[in-house]
């Protein structure tokens, strides 16, 4: 975007308000992006940079980057979070029914559980079994598995690290991005990167996955196949969620990701046959001393 045509914000004025007032002063392609956002703000919060660029008719993702930076945002994620918070108002969650200010614990429980059931069913029908099978085969052939995931994705990576280790796989995971980067920088043939990021845009995850190629294969667990992470991956497991949890991080999407890890774990255990069962038995015996 021409620096002289940037929308100047004072104390981060509402995005939609700024676009409605000043959108026509922007260059042509920026106007198209602005109109897309004004006309479909909720839809845009679920879209990747590539999807926005394509729908707005932009030649490249750079047009979208210039757009949100012109609004004063350093990252696409920051832009989407602010847009989402702006249109969310006093709602906290949307996947089945909004959770609103004033809901009691019973109402919240019903909405969260109903939403979780709906999204799990949606993903059971959406996730391609061939993709899961390809993932299992890559894991089976791997010499070493390096899991990458930070913030809320770290919980999923930790879960996967524990269960894959139970089966005897050589797994490595750390919540420290610097140590993780060192692990990913010392790869060998048949090493595998298992990267987790719902947005597919987490810089720490994307950069490490990208640097691992072409020596190592990359599996991505994300919400957007055309995200930077999804484009890097040899196999991309894409989950879907209607969840629009703007004030906190995604919740139901994590439940789906855990279900994906469980599916991979059980499939791997079955393929290993008696060896897998013996590995599980040994692991459980080694943990028995921790119980009273």
Order of alpha helices (4+ residues) and beta strands (2+ residues): alpha-alpha-alpha-alpha-alpha-alpha-beta-beta-alpha-alpha-beta-alpha-beta-alpha-beta-alpha-beta-alpha-beta-alpha-alpha
